[in-house]
Amino acid sequence: MEDFAKKYLDWYKGLSKIVRALLCLLWDVPSNLYRLSKSALKKNTLGIVLAIVLAIFGGWILFVVDFVCILVMDKVLWLDDFGAEDEAKADEPKEEAPAAEPAEEPAPEKDAE
């Protein structure tokens, strides 16, 4: 499943905005597969179940939301887009930059006599 998800996400992200909007008119199937693939790639069980339920029962409302989001923001909104990754990264300790080394002072020149 992960292999399919990676290939599908790469393919979908490579499409232009107009092609995505036209594909969205096909009962929103490509956008639903995008959601499912995104959740499967992250092994998010809640996301997978929610993607399947929305694909079956989401219908008209989800189609309108996806169509508008594709035209305005050029992406399909999903659970990962609401800051879950940002919060996880904020919890990780940040690496400190190495301290700057002091500049070497030139050796004093000896007076030539």
N, C-alpha and C positions, 0 to 999 in steps of 0.2 A: 504494500500500500504506500509506503514511503517513497518508493521509486516513482510510482505514478504521480504522487502528490508533487514531488520536485519537478518532474517534467511538465505537469499541467500548470503549475504556478509560473514556471519560466515561459511557457507558451502564452499563457494568458497575459502576463505582464508585458510581453513583447508586442501585443496587439495595439493598434492605435485607438484613440478615444472613440472615434466614429465606429470602428468595427465592434468595439465592446458594447457601445450603445445599441447597435443593430442586433448583436447577439442577445442582448438583454430582452429584446422584443420576442425572442423565442421562448416564451413562458419562463424566462429567467433561469433556465437550466444551467448555462455556463457560469453564472454568478453563484448559483447554489453549489456547483462542483468546486468553485474557487473557495468558498467557505469551508466545505468539507475537507478539501485538500490542505488548506491552511491549518485547520485544527488537527488533522491526522499527522501532519509533519511535526507539530509540536506535542503530539501525543496527549491532547487535551480531550478527555472523555466527554466532559460537559459540552464542549464545542462541537464534537462529532454528533452527539445526540441532538443538540439544539439545531444543528445544520440539517439533519435528516427531518426533524419535525417541521422546521420552517420550509423545507423543500416540499413537504406534503401538504401542509396546512397554511403556509404563509401567503401563497398565491398573489392576489391582486395588490395587497398593501406592500409586500416585499418587492414586487416588480416596480412599483412607482418609486419607492425609496431608492432602489438600486439605479434606476434610470436617471433620477435626479442627481444622485451622488456621482455617477459616472460622468455626466455632463458638466457638473460644477467642479468636483474635486478630482476627477479622473481616477477614481478608485472605488472599490466596493468596501463598505464599512463592515467590520466584523469585530469580535471580542478583543482581538489583539490590538486594535487601533485605539483603544480607550485607556492607554497608559499602563497596562499590566506589565509590559516590558520595562518601561521607565521606572516603575516602582521597584522591580527586581534589581535593576542596575543601581538604583540609589541605595539599596541595602548592602551591596557588595562594598568591601573596603576599597578605597581608592589608593592607587600606588603613588608614592611620593616621588617627585622628580629628584634626581640626584643633585646634590649640592654642587654649586659651581666651584670649579677649582680656582684657586687664586692665580692671578696672572703672574707669570714669572718676571721677576725684575731683571733687567739687564745687568750683567756683571760690570762692576766698576772698571773703567779703563785705566790702565797704568800710564802714568805720564812718561812719554818718550823723551829721553834726554839726548 
